Amino acid sequence: MSTAAFPRSGAVLADLLPGAATASRARVRDAALVLGGAALTGIAAQIAVPVPGSPVPVTGQTFAALLVGASLGAGRGLLSLALYALAGMAGMPWFAGGASGAGGATFGYILGMLLAATVVGALARRGGDRGVLRTAATMAAGTALIYGVGVPYLALSTGMSLGQAAAVGLVPFLIGDALKAALAMGALPAAWKLAGRR
């Protein structure tokens, strides 16, 4: 379906929310969205399942980060993930499994999420979340960025080879990532269809 069928071509889902009648109201709304995106990511990170033989757990935070980027757009998505990362580095226990601080073996994935939320948000603004195939490609690009930063960081921080880091920090998560992408492929285009009917 063409993006022209939806209101405000070039918009992301958050742009359709009310509350931007004036510049000050728009700033308040955007601040609330940024805070909400950070909180969602922090809450999703608490869904953490250890993977035997890997320092990287299965969590909901990567999925949340991609949804935040797609829903809020590049700027607000980046700010949300930056707030999430900075608060966690400052000691707020909302990294995976209630962890906090910088420099752990999995911190590279958080840095990758910053980049991924930005790129996914930019793609969403160009219609990358408005159809099943485009959403799949957008989620795949974001996921690749997370691993593209996270796996090398894991290798450097643990002394593993890049191949070993990929074996424990990428391969065990591919099926779960496919399921997360499938959820996004259903949810995001459905949200746009619902918005188009209003």
N, C-alpha and C positions, 0 to 999 in steps of 0.2 A: 504494500500500500504506500502511496506517495506521502511524503511528509507534508505536502500541501493540504492534505485532508485534515490536518490537525491545526488547532489554533496556534498562532504565533510561531511560524516556521523558524527554526533555529532555537526554540525554547527547550528547556529540560523540564521534567515533571514539577520540580519545585517552583518554576516560574509561573505555573498555573494556580498556585495557592493565592488566596486573597491576602490583603494586608500591605500592598505596596502602592497605595494611593498617593502617598507623599514620599519624599526622599528619606525623611526620618523614620517613617513606618517601614519602608523597605529595608533600612539598615537594621532595625530591631528584628524584623522577620528573618533577615539573613543571619544575624547573630544567633538567633534561636535555632535556625537550621544547622549552622556550623556546630553549635553545642550539642544539638540532638544527634548529628552524625557521629561526633566523637563518642558520645555516650552509647549509641547503638553499637559501635565498633568495640568499645570496652566491655559491654554486656555480652556481646557475641563471643569475645575472646575467652569468656569464662566457660563456654562449652568447649572443653578440652579433653581429648581422649589420647592417652599415651600410645605411641607406636613402638612395639618391641624392637630394640636395636637402633632406635633413632632418637636424637635429642629434640626432635621437632614433633609436637603433638598435632593431631587433627583438631582444628578449631573452627569456630564460625566466623572468626575475625576477617579472614580473607574475603569471604562472601559478603560480609557487611561492608568492607572497604570498597568492593566493586559496586555494590548497590548504592552506597553513599555517593561515589563518583558519578554514576549514571543518573541518579535522581537529582543531585544538587548542581552538577556541572563542574567544570574544571576548577574554577576559583574557589567556590565554597567547598568542593570536595577536598582540595589540597589543604585548605584551612582546617577542615574537620580532622583530617588525618594528622596534620601538624599538631593540632591541639591534643589529640589522642597521644601522639608520640611524646610531646613535651611534658604532658602531665604524668605519663608513665615514667619518663626519665627522672622527673622530680620526686618520684616516690609513690605516686598513686598506684595501688595494686590492681591495675586492670589490663595488664598484658596477659598472655595466655596462662591460665591456671592461677591468676592472682599475683603474678610476678610483676616486678617493676625494675627500673634502672636501665642504664645503657650498657652496651658492650657484651651482652650475653651472646651465646652461639646463634640464637634465633633472631637477634635484633636486625639483621639484614633483611628479613622478611618484612619487618615494620617499615624500614626505609623503602623497600620495594613497593609497599602499599601506598606510600606517599606519591610515588611516581605513577603507579597504576591508577589511583583515583583521579589524578589530573588528566591522564591520557584517556581513560574511559569517559570522564566528564566531557572532554573535548569531542570525542567520537559521538557521544549521546547528543550533543548539541547539533551535530550534523546528521541526526537521524539514526545513529547506530544502535538505538534501543527500541526502534519502532516496528521491527519485524523479527520473526524467529531467526532467520539466517543472519541478519545483521547483528542481532543481539548475541548470537553464538560467536560471531567473529570478534565483537567488541569484548566479550568476556574472555575469549581466548587470548586476545592481545593483552588485557590487563593481567591475566594469570601468568602469561609468559614474562611480563615485566617483574612481577613479584618474585618469581623463581630466578629470573636473570640477575637480580640483586641478591636475593636470599641465599642461593646455593653457593656462589663464590664467597660470600661473607662467611657462611658456615664453614667452608673449606679453610679459609684464612684463620678463623677464630679457633678452630679445633686442630689444625695441622693435618687434616685429611687431604687427600688428593681431590681434584675436582670430580673425578669419576666416583670416588667413595662418597663425596658429599651429595652428588646427584642420586646415588643409590639409596641413601638414607633420608635425603631432604627433598626429593622430587618424586621418584618412582612410586613410593608407597601411597602417594596422594593423588595420583592421576585419576583413579576411578571416582574418588570423592569429588574432585574438581569437575569431572564430567557431569556428576549429579547436580552440583551447584549451578553449573552452566545451564543444565536443563530446567532447573527451577527459574532462573533468570529469564530464559527463553520463553517461559510461560507467563511470568509475572509482569515483566516490563511492557511487552506489547499489549497485554491485556489492560494494563493501567492506561496506556495511551488510547486504546479503543474506548474505554470507559470515559476518559476525558473528552474524546471526540463526540460523544453522545450528549454531553452536557451543554 
